[in-house]
């Protein structure tokens, strides 16, 4: 090796990241100036690992604990996912309601449904929805089944809202159960 | 003396930071499930890391404790977003670093003061053999001088010195926290140590500590 080691080489030697350790070690054996620089850096590295005398007040943890918010802590993406799911539930519910309305206003299906409740104010929408109503009638859909589906979906939506409300007020206890 | 003996703490540090991972996971789950008091344990575990970073980055001593509190509040509020992709210590350090950066930007503290010539890292060492260098680490005064000199470094250098030497983090972890390329982390660390060595040598002679 010609001349002295660079400061970078010496730091990397101490750090253990120097690629050519053997040649460097051999040079350090024979070069007093580089050996001195090495010892200076070794002393510096060692001193840098000594923690400074700094400390927070004794009441630091108490102060932080007092400032913690009461609300549940939930991941931001979970909040977004839940919001998206809520929206999907609302849209799905509305879509089913619209479809169910189409089913119910089908001429025969509507009459059969309302008759089962002992009569209902007659809405003459058959003209508007007649083509769809006829189509649904041909599919022979049971209106009671549709009503059941609507009630189920509304129930799911309500349960979902209840879970969200519980999560917000119960500081996330339900979070790990879902 | 072997080259490695100068940094005995790094291996010890690796062992020290490896074991809390399982505990950290359980601790996080308990906090998330509503056991707020478990957060006190998290504060105890990482108070030293946050304190070191904040004290090294924030020059106004009156603001430091408030910023440490702010860091832990952010940790609490965002804990559910921690994905275990890094150590909890790395994640908390990143929260602390970003909080301090926001503070520095608000207070208009200069960020990147390049104090040394980049080419100086490739200059060979000089031939001066006049002083006993080992005394640097031995003298208590030198330790105090070192803290003073660290405080005089640009904040970026102070952060890197703190994370690498005090918190014993790897270059990769530091790069993840500071969002600096690994090569830049190494270069800044090199320059920071070089500055410290030069300044300490100079102060050491002035104070005639031997």
Interface residues (C-beta under 8 A of the other chain):
Chain A: X3 X4 X5 X6 X7 X8 X10 X11 X13 X14 X15 X16 X17 X21 X25 X32 X33 X34 X36 X37 X38 X39 X40 X41 X42 X43 X44 X45 X46 X47 X48 X49 X50 X51 X52 X53 X54 X55 X56 X57 X60 X61 X63 X64 X65 X67 X68 X69 X72 X73 X74 X75 X76 X77 X78 X170 X171 X172 X173 X175 X176
Chain B: X1 X3 X4 X5 X6 X7 X9 X29 X31 X32 X33 X34 X36 X37 X39 X40 X43 X44 X47 X48 X51 X52 X55 X65 X68 X69 X72 X73 X76 X77 X78 X79 X80 X81 X120 X121 X122 X123 X124 X125 X126 X127 X128 X129 X133 X134 X136 X137 X142 X143 X146 X147 X150 X161 X165 X166 X168 X186 X190 X193 X194 X196 X197 X200 X201
